[in-house]
Amino acid sequence: MRFWRWVADHWVAVVGLLVLAYLFLPIVVVFLLSINRAENRLSYDLSPDWTLEYWLNPFGAAGIGAALRVSVGIALVATLVATVLGTLMAFALARHRFRGRSTTNVLIFLPMATPEVVMGSSLLALFVTLRVPLGFWTVVVAHILFCLSFVVVTVKARLAGLDPRLQEAAMDLYASEWQTFRRVTLPLVLPGVAAAAMLSLSLSFDDFIVTNFNSGTTVTFPMYVWGAAQRGIPRQVNVIGTAVFVLAFVLVVIVQLRARRKARYA
């Protein structure tokens, strides 16, 4: 009776924990596969043989290291450009009124709402029409285009929550426009910019459909996994997937701890 009474009093927390367990179950399976020796290349079942061999040699599979480097390079370049351009667009849309502002707001959401198959094929048609060779840079351009909308929406939401009186107070204290931006506006909006950059990085690194249309002979990590699935995914893929998840999880935990510490001493 005590157990069921506790469940009745904390049913929201119980449901939340069950949902989290369901979401993290595939990640647990990926981790278990990374330390389990496969019986054969086409087997995804867990065998009784456990090993750290794949963690000690994560790039042992042919081509996996090159594909990972390509994905990281594309993601970094696309994230940098999309974050800078998207932040500037967000400031323009949130702080200024100009002709076509409403239309621009609508157009910003189109890449987010458009199916990736449509976007990928449209970009392919554009590159072929312009006779642009498909490869690394066409993938970068494609990733910038669909990451840009996410950056604008994220940063714009952060700007909407800022109190404009803080900047007005800084300028009343004889701060120049640049000083106000650097010491007041930028620190306040920086968490939104960082969140947008992390979102763009994950979207670019993970993308397959748009990349598959515009990559030419360039092989990214998702494309490598798709190609390897036809002949058996090597266990090193699970190692890299687990490592990427752990890295992202650690970054989120660090950011949350720093935010709590600042809130405590504020």
C-alpha positions as CSV (number, residue, x, y, z in Angstrom):
1,M,0.0,0.0,0.0
2,R,2.8,2.4,0.8
3,F,4.4,1.8,-2.6
4,W,1.2,2.4,-4.5
5,R,0.5,5.5,-2.4
6,W,4.0,6.8,-3.2
7,V,3.4,6.2,-6.9
8,A,0.1,8.0,-6.7
9,D,1.8,11.0,-5.1
10,H,4.7,11.0,-7.6
11,W,3.1,9.7,-10.8
12,V,4.4,12.6,-12.9
13,A,8.0,11.8,-11.9
14,V,7.4,8.1,-12.5
15,V,6.1,8.7,-16.0
16,G,8.9,11.1,-16.7
17,L,11.5,8.5,-15.6
18,L,9.8,5.8,-17.8
19,V,9.9,8.1,-20.8
20,L,13.6,8.9,-20.2
21,A,14.4,5.2,-19.8
22,Y,12.6,4.6,-23.2
23,L,14.6,7.4,-24.9
24,F,17.9,6.2,-23.5
25,L,17.4,2.5,-24.2
26,P,18.8,2.7,-27.8
27,I,21.8,4.5,-26.5
28,V,22.4,1.8,-23.9
29,V,22.1,-0.8,-26.7
30,V,24.7,1.1,-28.8
31,F,27.1,1.1,-25.9
32,L,26.6,-2.6,-25.2
33,L,27.3,-3.3,-28.9
34,S,30.5,-1.3,-28.7
35,I,32.0,-3.6,-26.0
36,N,30.6,-6.9,-27.4
37,R,32.5,-9.0,-29.9
38,A,30.3,-9.8,-32.9
39,E,29.9,-13.5,-34.0
40,N,29.9,-12.3,-37.6
41,R,29.7,-9.1,-39.6
42,L,26.0,-9.3,-40.1
43,S,25.1,-10.1,-36.5
44,Y,23.7,-7.4,-34.2
45,D,22.9,-9.7,-31.4
46,L,24.8,-9.6,-28.1
47,S,27.2,-12.5,-27.7
48,P,28.7,-13.8,-24.4
49,D,32.1,-12.4,-25.5
50,W,32.8,-8.9,-24.0
51,T,35.8,-6.9,-25.0
52,L,37.4,-3.4,-25.1
53,E,39.1,-4.1,-28.4
54,Y,36.9,-1.7,-30.4
55,W,37.4,1.1,-27.9
56,L,41.2,0.6,-28.0
57,N,41.1,0.8,-31.8
58,P,38.1,3.0,-32.8
59,F,39.4,3.7,-36.3
60,G,40.2,0.1,-37.1
61,A,37.5,-0.2,-39.7
62,A,38.6,0.9,-43.2
63,G,37.4,4.3,-44.1
64,I,35.7,5.2,-40.9
65,G,38.4,7.7,-39.8
66,A,38.3,9.6,-43.0
67,A,34.5,9.7,-43.0
68,L,34.5,11.0,-39.5
69,R,37.0,13.8,-40.3
70,V,34.9,14.9,-43.3
71,S,31.8,15.1,-41.1
72,V,33.5,17.0,-38.4
73,G,35.0,19.4,-40.9
74,I,31.7,20.1,-42.7
75,A,29.9,20.5,-39.3
76,L,32.4,23.0,-38.0
77,V,32.5,25.2,-41.1
78,A,28.7,25.1,-41.5
79,T,28.1,25.8,-37.8
80,L,30.5,28.8,-37.8
81,V,29.0,30.4,-40.9
82,A,25.4,29.6,-40.0
83,T,25.8,30.9,-36.4
84,V,27.4,34.2,-37.5
85,L,24.8,34.9,-40.3
86,G,21.9,33.6,-38.3
87,T,22.8,35.8,-35.3
88,L,23.0,38.9,-37.4
89,M,19.7,38.0,-39.1
90,A,18.1,37.5,-35.7
91,F,19.2,40.9,-34.4
92,A,17.9,42.5,-37.6
93,L,14.5,40.8,-37.3
94,A,14.1,41.3,-33.5
95,R,15.5,44.9,-33.2
96,H,14.6,46.7,-36.5
97,R,11.5,47.3,-38.5
98,F,11.9,47.3,-42.3
99,R,9.9,46.6,-45.4
100,G,9.5,42.9,-46.0
101,R,10.2,42.0,-42.3
102,S,7.0,39.8,-42.0
103,T,7.8,38.0,-45.3
104,T,11.3,37.3,-44.1
105,N,10.0,35.8,-40.9
106,V,7.8,33.5,-42.9
107,L,10.6,32.5,-45.3
108,I,12.9,31.7,-42.3
109,F,10.6,28.9,-41.3
110,L,10.4,27.3,-44.8
111,P,13.7,25.3,-44.6
112,M,12.5,23.9,-41.3
113,A,9.1,22.9,-42.6
114,T,10.4,21.6,-46.0
115,P,11.0,17.8,-46.3
116,E,14.7,17.1,-46.6
117,V,14.1,15.1,-49.8
118,V,12.7,18.3,-51.4
119,M,15.5,20.5,-50.1
120,G,18.2,18.0,-51.1
121,S,16.9,17.5,-54.6
122,S,16.3,21.3,-55.1
123,L,19.9,22.0,-54.1
124,L,21.1,19.3,-56.4
125,A,19.2,20.8,-59.3
126,L,20.7,24.2,-58.5
127,F,24.3,22.9,-58.4
128,V,23.9,20.9,-61.6
129,T,22.3,23.9,-63.4
130,L,25.2,26.2,-62.3
131,R,27.7,23.4,-63.1
132,V,29.1,23.4,-59.6
133,P,31.2,20.2,-58.9
134,L,29.6,18.2,-56.1
135,G,31.8,17.6,-53.1
136,F,32.8,18.9,-49.8
137,W,31.8,22.6,-50.4
138,T,28.4,21.8,-51.9
139,V,27.6,19.9,-48.7
140,V,28.8,22.8,-46.6
141,V,26.6,25.2,-48.5
142,A,23.6,22.9,-48.2
143,H,24.2,22.5,-44.4
144,I,24.5,26.2,-43.9
145,L,21.1,26.7,-45.6
146,F,19.1,24.4,-43.4
147,C,21.1,25.3,-40.2
148,L,20.5,29.0,-40.7
149,S,16.8,28.8,-39.9
150,F,17.4,27.0,-36.6
151,V,20.0,29.6,-35.6
152,V,17.7,32.5,-36.4
153,V,14.8,31.0,-34.5
154,T,16.9,30.1,-31.4
155,V,18.7,33.5,-31.1
156,K,15.6,35.4,-31.9
157,A,13.8,33.7,-29.0
158,R,16.6,34.7,-26.7
159,L,16.5,38.3,-27.9
160,A,12.7,38.4,-27.3
161,G,13.3,37.6,-23.6
162,L,15.8,40.4,-23.0
163,D,14.8,43.5,-21.2
164,P,15.7,46.5,-23.5
165,R,15.9,48.7,-20.4
166,L,19.3,47.1,-19.6
167,Q,20.8,48.5,-22.8
168,E,19.2,51.8,-22.3
169,A,20.6,52.0,-18.8
170,A,24.1,51.2,-20.1
171,M,23.8,54.0,-22.7
172,D,22.5,56.4,-20.0
173,L,25.7,55.7,-18.1
174,Y,27.7,57.1,-21.1
175,A,28.5,53.7,-22.7
176,S,28.9,53.8,-26.5
177,E,26.9,51.5,-28.8
178,W,29.8,49.1,-29.1
179,Q,30.5,49.0,-25.4
180,T,26.8,48.4,-24.7
181,F,26.8,45.5,-27.2
182,R,30.0,44.0,-26.0
183,R,29.4,44.3,-22.2
184,V,25.6,44.0,-21.9
185,T,23.9,42.7,-25.0
186,L,26.4,40.0,-26.1
187,P,26.8,38.4,-22.6
188,L,23.0,38.2,-22.3
189,V,22.4,36.7,-25.7
190,L,25.5,34.4,-25.7
191,P,23.7,31.4,-24.2
192,G,21.2,31.5,-27.1
193,V,24.0,31.8,-29.6
194,A,25.8,28.8,-28.0
195,A,22.6,26.8,-28.0
196,A,22.1,27.6,-31.7
197,A,25.7,26.6,-32.5
198,M,25.4,23.3,-30.7
199,L,22.1,22.6,-32.5
200,S,23.6,23.4,-35.8
201,L,26.6,21.2,-35.1
202,S,24.5,18.2,-34.3
203,L,22.1,18.7,-37.2
204,S,25.0,19.0,-39.7
205,F,27.0,16.1,-38.3
206,D,23.9,13.9,-38.3
207,D,22.4,14.8,-41.7
208,F,22.2,12.1,-44.4
209,I,19.4,12.9,-46.8
210,V,20.5,16.4,-48.0
211,T,24.1,15.2,-47.9
212,N,23.4,12.2,-50.0
213,F,22.0,14.4,-52.8
214,N,24.9,16.9,-52.9
215,S,28.0,15.0,-51.7
216,G,29.3,13.6,-55.0
217,T,32.2,11.3,-54.1
218,T,32.6,12.8,-50.6
219,V,31.7,10.3,-47.9
220,T,30.5,11.6,-44.5
221,F,30.1,9.5,-41.4
222,P,26.3,9.0,-41.8
223,M,26.9,8.0,-45.4
224,Y,29.6,5.6,-44.3
225,V,27.2,4.0,-41.8
226,W,24.5,3.6,-44.5
227,G,26.9,2.0,-46.9
228,A,28.4,-0.3,-44.2
229,A,24.9,-1.5,-43.2
230,Q,24.6,-3.4,-46.5
231,R,27.6,-5.6,-45.6
232,G,27.6,-5.4,-41.8
233,I,28.2,-2.3,-39.6
234,P,31.5,-2.5,-37.8
235,R,31.5,-2.3,-34.0
236,Q,33.7,0.8,-34.2
237,V,30.6,2.7,-35.4
238,N,29.0,2.0,-32.0
239,V,32.1,3.2,-30.3
240,I,32.1,6.6,-32.1
241,G,28.4,7.0,-31.6
242,T,28.7,6.4,-27.9
243,A,31.7,8.7,-27.6
244,V,29.8,11.5,-29.4
245,F,26.8,11.1,-27.1
246,V,29.0,11.1,-24.0
247,L,30.8,14.3,-25.2
248,A,27.5,16.1,-25.8
249,F,26.2,14.9,-22.5
250,V,29.3,16.2,-20.6
251,L,29.0,19.6,-22.4
252,V,25.4,19.9,-21.4
253,V,26.1,19.0,-17.8
254,I,29.0,21.5,-17.6
255,V,26.7,24.3,-19.0
256,Q,24.0,23.5,-16.5
257,L,26.3,23.4,-13.5
258,R,27.8,26.8,-14.5
259,A,24.4,28.3,-14.9
260,R,23.3,27.0,-11.5
261,R,26.5,28.3,-9.9
262,K,26.0,31.8,-11.5
263,A,22.3,31.8,-10.3
264,R,23.4,30.8,-6.8
265,Y,25.9,33.7,-6.5
266,A,23.8,36.2,-8.4
